[in-house]
Amino acid sequence: MLLDRPPLTQQQKWHPLLPLRTRVPLRFALVAVLAVLLLAAAEVLCVRLDVTGPTVQLLRSYVFEQPSAPGIYCGLALVLVLLRPRLRWWALGSAVAIDAVFAIVRLVVHGQVRSFGNGALFVLTVLTVYAVVRLRGIEQVNAFRGLACGGALVAATTLGNVWLDITARVRPRVLDEYVELADRALGSPSWVMGQVFAVLGSPGHYAFLAVYSMLPVASVFVAVVQLRRGWLRHNVILTFIAIGVVGPLIYLLYPVVGPAYAFGTSGGSFAMFGDWPRQLPGFSAARALPFDDFTPRNCMPSLHTAWAVILFVHTRPMGRWMRRLGTIWLLGTLAATLGFGYHYGVDLVVGAVFALTIEAAMRSRVCGWGRERRQLVAFGAAVVGTVLIGVRYGTAWISANPVPSAVLVLGALAAMVLGYWYSSTVSQPVRPAAGAALAAAPVSPSGQRAR
């Protein structure tokens, strides 16, 4: 709700077409303060764990090459789509020109260019100052919305890398044996897909790796298509951010590294069994085992699956080619997560249910909190919690009853899918209030309501 509307004043009631009189709307200032507090908390935690903090990494991105630097252009794209055309071209041209200068210097000094994105970060910073100092009215609100989403994407990339290091330091033991035993009820899909990928060879490997690694780019592309006519209260990038905020918290509660690391050669000397995907491990009783202090515990739930599901959902109302894009990315991501040994089948089930739960909650911003939506969110949360607890403490029963276990898990997933479909398409959504209905309409960068 913080990004939806400007603050009310005592002299006038807010109307979406009225200009603003304040330089920085209160809600956007609150978002900035919360972001600073979150960054400060992360820095304190990083100092205690002797991990390089997100602030240092972000400052390095202004000058040095960073692996995640190209993602900054994704954040810039979210800002540009909500600006007027002339300002878009100025900002994009400046970012490309700055990166070109950095590339020339790196070629001269180092003889190669491994990354880019410094120019986009400089332009994002300048646009933030410009929006505060020069822009007014609905144009300023749109700029702040884009900057909030783009800045969140950039910060999430930087903070996410730090958080993965934190999970490895805080949780020295992993629960992979529990998940692997439970995954046998689903047919051990990671072992199956790992063997398929071994047959595909290098061409298949790079094709699926491109789909897996370019998921953020695909999501930003869908968001740009959604927002090309103006801001929407419910769009794909807001759900992506919500998943990215809530999902990593589960990593600390349920540390899992994935089959390629726990049971394959990627785990080195810490691997419990080094023959993934050719052979299943032979143990029958699970236990938490120690692992190294640098491999992220980012397996449960599969957030790549969650994001791919959201991409698929948001492309359903679009044109044929966008629907195909969503389908390809969903199927390709599911295959890649299993075939590369990054996840178990249970992770994918939890990730899909988790994604639909967050999406159902986010849709309440335009459809309201009706009884069916509350029930759906509660059911999704209950399924996620039940599966996690069942896998942790019920592996003996799951191993002894694989068919009923698979029916229960896949049945819960199917029930969540059908419940979301019913609440989104068949059931009548709750009508928003009169003011909210106008606020939900797209607002173009020029301030006109899209029809």
Secondary structure, DSSP 8 states (H G I E B T S, - for coil): -TTT-----SS----TTS---SSS-HHHHHHHHHHHHHHHHHHHHHHHHT---HHHHHHHTTTS--TTTTHHHHHHHHHHTTS-HHHHHHHHHHHHHHHHHHHHHHHHHTS------HHHHHHHHHHHHHHHHT--HHHHHHHHHHHHHHHHHHHHHHHHHHHHHHHHHH--EE-HHHHHHHHGGGT-HHHHHHHHHHHHHHHHHHHHHHHHHTHHHHHHHHHHHHHTTSB-SS-HHHHHHHHHHHHHHHHHHS----HHHHSSGGGGGG-S---TTTS-----S---EE--SSS----SS-HHHHHHHHHHHHHTTS-HHHHHHHHHHHHHHHHHHHHTTS--HHHHHHHHHHHHHHHHHHHHHHH---HHHHHHHHHHHHHHHHHHHHHHH-HHHHHH-HHHHHHHHHHHHHHHHHHHHIIIIIS------HHHHHHHS-B-TTS-B--
